[in-house]
Amino acid sequence: MAENNPFRAGEYNGHQTYHIDADSRLSAVRRFTLEEYRVALELHDLQKTVRTAIERRLRRLEREERNGAVSER
């Protein structure tokens, strides 16, 4: 997996770990930045539910950005 993968979860015994199941990815998505959403959408192994959640959140953030609103994340 790429170094810029937004689903990086930390290290275990010197090895990078990642969120790979839908539940942990959905949890991680709540903390993403706008750029991390865009990078995540480019991943080839993205579950449909995770992709849908990212697309919804991305549309909301972009709409808020256009309207000058500040998001709570």
C-alpha positions as CSV (number, residue, x, y, z in Angstrom):
1,M,0.0,0.0,0.0
2,A,1.1,3.5,-0.7
3,E,2.7,5.7,2.0
4,N,0.0,8.3,1.5
5,N,-2.8,5.8,2.1
6,P,-5.2,7.6,4.5
7,F,-6.2,4.3,6.1
8,R,-2.8,3.9,7.8
9,A,-3.5,2.7,11.3
10,G,0.0,2.8,12.9
11,E,2.9,0.4,13.3
12,Y,3.2,-3.0,14.9
13,N,6.6,-4.5,15.5
14,G,8.1,-2.1,12.9
15,H,5.5,-2.9,10.2
16,Q,2.9,-0.4,9.0
17,T,-0.7,-1.5,9.6
18,Y,-3.8,-0.4,7.8
19,H,-7.5,-0.3,8.4
20,I,-8.8,-2.9,5.9
21,D,-12.3,-3.8,7.0
22,A,-15.3,-1.6,6.3
23,D,-16.1,-0.9,9.9
24,S,-12.7,0.4,10.8
25,R,-12.4,2.3,7.6
26,L,-15.8,4.0,8.2
27,S,-14.6,5.0,11.6
28,A,-11.4,6.4,10.2
29,V,-13.3,8.3,7.5
30,R,-14.8,10.5,10.2
31,R,-11.4,12.0,10.9
32,F,-10.2,12.6,7.4
33,T,-9.2,15.9,5.9
34,L,-10.5,17.0,2.5
35,E,-7.3,15.8,0.8
36,E,-7.4,12.4,2.5
37,Y,-11.0,11.9,1.1
38,R,-9.7,12.5,-2.4
39,V,-6.8,10.1,-2.0
40,A,-9.0,7.4,-0.5
41,L,-11.3,7.5,-3.5
42,E,-8.4,6.5,-5.7
43,L,-7.8,3.3,-3.8
44,H,-8.7,0.2,-5.8
45,D,-9.8,-2.0,-2.8
46,L,-12.3,0.4,-1.4
47,Q,-15.6,-1.1,-0.1
48,K,-18.8,0.2,-1.6
49,T,-20.1,1.4,1.8
50,V,-16.9,3.2,2.5
51,R,-16.8,4.8,-1.0
52,T,-20.4,6.0,-0.5
53,A,-19.6,7.5,2.9
54,I,-16.5,9.3,1.5
55,E,-18.4,10.7,-1.5
56,R,-21.2,12.0,0.8
57,R,-18.8,13.6,3.2
58,L,-16.7,15.1,0.4
59,R,-19.8,16.6,-1.2
60,R,-20.8,18.1,2.1
61,L,-17.3,19.5,2.8
62,E,-17.0,21.0,-0.7
63,R,-20.5,22.6,-0.3
64,E,-19.6,24.1,3.1
65,E,-16.3,25.3,1.6
66,R,-18.1,27.1,-1.2
67,N,-20.6,28.6,1.2
68,G,-17.8,29.7,3.6
69,A,-19.0,27.6,6.5
70,V,-16.7,26.0,8.9
71,S,-17.1,22.2,9.3
72,E,-17.0,20.4,12.6
73,R,-15.6,17.4,10.7
